[in-house]
Amino acid sequence: MQENLFPPDAKNRVSAPRPEAKDCRPPEMGQCRVVITGMGAITPYGIGVETLWTELLLGKKALRMVEGLSPKALVGAPIDFPLASDIHPKVLRQTDRFVHFALVAAKEAWSQAGNPALSVPSHRIGVVIGNAVGGLGTFRSGTLSYERGDRLSPFFVPAFIPNMAAARIAMELSLHGMNLTVTTACAAGTDALGVAADMIRMGRADVVVAGGTEALFIPEMVTGLMQTRALSTVSDPDQACRPFDVNRSGMVMGEGAAILVLEREKVALARGAKPYAQILGYGSAGDGEHPAAPAADGHGQQWAMDRALRDASITPGEVDYVNAHGTATVIGDRSEWMSIAKVVGTHCAVSSIKGSVGHLLGAAGSVEAVVSAKILNEQVIPATMGCEHIDPDCPLDIVTSSRAASVEVLLSNSFGLGGQNATIAMGRWFE
């Protein structure tokens, strides 16, 4: 009999009492402002940040039926268009699809930032990239090739290992600072940004290229997620992913990447860059309970949000908006709305973009950070597509149609399998 990763009593489990989270920042942290000077994205909508933003505001969905990846056809959001032609053919051959996505997004972000290496020493520029697994597509095709008796490429291992996106970005941009990979499941993109901000605040770097990338549309991954009951089995793309809706049925997989250039504010201003937004704080915490289901009392999520607020030195009442993890799973959404209400309150707007582009797993948090930066700049919140009838138990102000809003400070949440919870606090940039 197959093990059920979501036990019947998961919704009603009560965790043992835990001590309140405490602010444990080193005294030297938080002494400089970290700003975003460049952003790049490749999503199921297409290439580019503006494409992502425009399609979100138009309320378009990138979801469609995908066949051949599981026992039954499922709704997904794969990337099925050609990538940018400026990736060298040799690099395309030697690397996995998740690396291709990262390079496309990184080049856009780097160009938008105005090439910081022109004025910042390369050893003071780091790279931190998050992903959930790495190049499973390459690993799968290599395994099948090996079983047929074919010769494996010498680039087989360097193509699929998780750190290769960060490594290839450094090679492409000739960067020689700290080079790290964060693998915390669906929290990886947000954790990567938090780690990058900490590197700058701790003086380990002046500039960091950070974000997430993911390409996991292979049969084993899709079918495996089906077995955890995380994926929606609804066959209508308009109904499959419904964050915070009373009829939500699960997540829809997506793929892509988003990369941001983070800088020490003084360094950015000295070279004439104009920041898009600030990274105000970062919080991370583990549930320590279950491999797939979130803690029933939401303690890990709450600690992550609380720590981000403390790190940013802001109060819950100052938060204008929360970019929710919002995967549209029955248990996950409930856990998150309870956590947001407890830590932040119910006064602020809340939305999720996963009903539009799907769940980009390790890249989700970085894509949502890009969207958050656009919200801070444009003062408009895109709709939570798929949410037509807000669950009556949800006490939050869910944005169901795009609205103009005054957003000065926001939180962006990412929660992953294994109880990985990460939150970043972001704010409008001002001189």
N, C-alpha and C positions, 0 to 999 in steps of 0.2 A: 504493500500500500504506500502510495506517495505521501511524503510528509507535507503537511499544510503549513506554509510559512506564516500564514495569517490565522492563528487559532481563533475559534469561534468567540472566545471571551476577550479578544484583544481590546475591543471597544470599552469593556468594563473593568479592565485590569486597573488596580490601584497600586502605584509604586510606593516603596517604603519612603518615609519622610527624608528629605535631604537638606543639608545646611544651605543657607542663603549664599548666593555667589558674592564674592568679595573682589574689590578692585585690587589687582596685584600687579599693576603696571610698574616697571622700573621708573625711578624718578626722572631719568633723563629723557623718557619718551614723551612725545606730544609737544616737543619744543619747537617744531617747525611745521609749516603747513605743507601738505602733499596735494598737488593739483593734477588734473587730467589735461594733457595738452594735445592728445591725438587719439582717435578711435577708428577702428576698422572692423568690418563684419562681413561674413558670408553666411546667409541663412537660407531656409527653403524659399524665401521670396526672391533671392538673387544676391548679387554682389554689391556691397556698399552699405554704409550706415544710413544714407538718405533713402535708399530703397526700402530698407527695414522700417524706417520711421514713417515714410509716406504710406506704405501698405498697411501698417498698423492703424494709422489715423483714418484710413479709408474703410477700415473694418473688414479687410479681406482676410480669408483663411488660406493657408498654404497646405491644408490637409487633403489627402486623397487616398484612395484604395491602393494597397500594395499587395501583390500576390507573390507566392513562391518562397516566402520567408518563414512560414509557419504552417501547421496543418490546415489552417483556414486563412483566407484573406483578411487582412486587418487594415485599419486606417493608420496612415503614417504621414510623415512630412520629410521625405528624402530630398536630397539635392540632385536634380536630374538635368542640369544645364552645364555647358562647358565652363571650366575654370579659366581664370585670367591667363592669357597667353604669355605673360612675362615670367612664368616659372620655367626654368631651363628644362628641356626635355630629359636630360640626364638625371636631374633631381626628381622629376616625375617618375622615372623608371626606378629609382633607388629608394623611394620613400612610399609610405602608406598614405592613404587618402586623408587621414586625420592631420598629417603633416602638411599636405597640400592646402587644406583649409586654413591652417595656422599661418602659413606663409602669405596667402592671399590677404588675410585680415591684417597681418603684421605690416605688410607693405603699405596698405592704406593708412594705418595708424601712424606709421613712421613718417610718411609723406605729409600727413596732416599736421604732425607735430613740428615739421620744418627741419627734420634731420638733426636731432640734438647732438650727434657726434661731431658736428662741425665746430662746436664750442665746448663740448664736455669730453674729457679723456675716455677712451673706450673701456678702460679698466674700472671706470666709475659708473658704467652702464650695465645693469643686470637684466636677467630674463627669468620670469617665473610663469610657468604655464601649467594649467590643470587639465586633467582628463580622468575618466573613470577607469579605463583599461589600457588603451593604447591601440596598436594596429591589428585588431583581431582579423580584419579582412585579409591582410597579408599573411598572418599566421595560418589562417584557414587554407588559403590557396597554396601556401608552401607545404603544409601538411599533406594535402591531397596530392600534390606533385611528388612529394617524397614517397608516399604510399604506392604511387604508380611506378616508382623506380627512377624517376627523373632526377637530374642533378639540381641541387639547391643553389640559388644565387649566393655569392659571398656577401651580398647586402641583405640577405634574409633577416638576420637578427637585427642589424642596425636599422632596418626599415620599420620594424613593428614595436620595438621596446618603447615604453611610455615616455621616456625623456627625450625622444628624438625630435619632437616638435620644438621644444626649447632649444635643443642643440642646433637644429637647422636654422632657426631664427637668428641665433648668434652667428652662425657661419655666414648667412646671407647678409647681415648688417655689420659684420666684423666687430662684434661686441665681446669684451673680455672680462666683464664683471661676474659676480655670482650668477650661476646658472642652475636653476632648481625646477623640479617637477613636483606638483602636488597631486596626489591620487587619493581623493576623499570622496569617491563616488559622485553623486549629484551636487555635492557642496564644493567640488574642486575649483570651479571657476571663481567663486566668491572667495574661497580660501587663498587662491593665488593672488588675488588683488589685495587681500588683507596682509599676507606675508610680504608682498612687494612694498606696501605702504610702511610696514614695520621696518623693512630694510632701509628705507630712506630716512625714517625718523631716528633710527639707531645709528645713522652715519655710515652704513655699509655700502651705500650707493647714492648717487645724485639723481639718476634716472633709472627706471625699471620698465621694461616691456613686459606686460602681464595680461593674462586672460585665460581662456579655455578653448579647447577644440575637441571635437568628437565625431567619429564615423563608425557606427556600430550596426549598420543594417546588414546583418548576416543571419542565416537561419538559427544558429545555436543561440545567439543573443536574444533575438526576438522571441523564439519559442521558450527560452529560459525565463524571460520576463513574464510571458503568458502564464507559466507555471506558478509564479509567485502571486498571481492574480492582480498584478499591478496595472496591466494593460487593459484598456477598454476593448471589448469585443463587439461593440456597436458598429454596424457596417455603414452607417450614414455619416459621411465626413462632417456634416453640419451638427450632428448630435453626439459624436464620439467623445470629444473632450469638453467637459462642462465644469470648469472650476467654480466651486462654491454653489453650484446649482443643486436643487433638491434631488434631481435625477442624475447626478454625476455617476459615472460608471468606471472611471479609471483614466490613466494617462495615455497619451499618444506619443510615440517616439519621433524625434526629429534629429537633425544632424547639422553641423556647421561649426563656426568659430567666431569669437569676438576677441579682439586684442586692444588693449588700451596702453597709452604711454603715460606713466606716472612720473612726476618730477618734484624735486624740492622746489618750493615756490620761488625762492630767491634765484635759483639757477634758471628757472623758466623765464622769469621776468628780465633777468640780466641779458638773455639772448633774444629778447623781444617776442617771446611766445605769449599768446593770449589763452589762459586756461578756460576750459569749458565748465569745470566744476571742481569741487574739493572732495577728497576722501577724508572724512572727519574722524572716523573710528572703526574699529574692527573687533568682533567678538566671535569666539569659537568654543564649542562645548560638545561633549559626547553624552549620549543617553546611557550607554553602558548596560543595555537591556536585551535587545533583540536584533537579529541579523537583517530583518526586513521591515518590521512594523515600528512606527514611532512610539515613544513612551506615552502611555495613556494620559499621564498628567502633564506632558509636554515640558518636563523640566529642562531637557537639553536645549530645546528651542528657546525657552524663556531665558536661560542663562546666556545663550549666544546674543540675543537681543539686548539683554541687560548690560552685558559686558561692552557691546558696541556703543550703547548710550553713555556708559561710564567713561569709556576710552575717549569719546568725543566731547565729554563734559557738557552734555545736553540733557535736558529733562524730557520725560515722556510727553509732556504737554507741548513741547516745541516741535514734535514730529508732525509734519503735515500730510505725509503719504507713506504707505508701505507697499513696496513692490513684493508681493507675496510669492512664495514658492509655488503654491496653488496648482498642484498637479492634477486635480480632479479625482483623486482617489477618495473613497468614502471616509476612511480612517484618517488619512493624511490631512485633508482639508479641515476636518473637525479639530484635530490636534492643533493645527496652525491658528485657526480663528480663536480658539480658547487661549492660546499662548499670546497672540497679539493683544487680545482684550485684556489679559492680565498684566502684561508688561507695559504696553503703550496706551491702552484704553480704547474707546470706541469712537473717538472724536475725529479721527483722520480718515482720509480716503484710502481704499485698498483695491488693488487690481492684480491680475495675472495675465501674462501674454501667452501662456501655454495653449490656450484655446485657439490661438492664431497660428503659431509656428511649431506647436508640439513641444515636447520636453527634450531639450538638447543635452540632457545628462550632464557630463562634466563641463560642457560649454554653456549650460543654461545661465549660471550666475553671472558670467561675463557679458553675455548678450543682454541680460536684464540690467546690468550696470550701465551699458551703453544707452539703453532705453531710459534708464533713470537720469542719466546726464542730459539727455534730450528733454526730458520732462522739466528738469531744473532750468534749462535754457528757454524752452518754448512756452512753459507754463500751461501745458495741456497734458491731460492724462488719457492715454488710449483706453478703449473699452476692453472689458474682460469678455472676449468672444466666447459664446457657448453658454454663458450664464444668463438664462432667460427668467428663471424663477429662483431667486435666492433662497437657500435653505432657511426655513423659519427659525431654526436654532442658531443661525449665524447672527451675531450681534453687530457685525461690522458694516461700514458704509462701503459696499462693493460697487465699483464703478462699472456699470453695465452699458453705458454709451459714452463716447469720448466727451470729456468736459474740460472747459477752461478752469484752472485752479491756481491759487497762490501757493506755490510749493517752494519753501526756503530750505527745509531740512527733510530728509527721507531716510528710510531703512530699506535695505534689499536683502531678502532672506533666501537661503539655499539649504536644503536638508537632504541627506543622502542615506542610502542603505548602510546598515551598521550603526545607525544613530549618530551620523556626522552632521553637525549643525553649524552653520556659519552665517554671520550677518555683517554687512558693512553699513555705516552711516555716511551719507553723502550730503553736501550742501552746495548752494549757489556760491560761485566765486565772486569775491568783491576785493577791491584793492585796499 
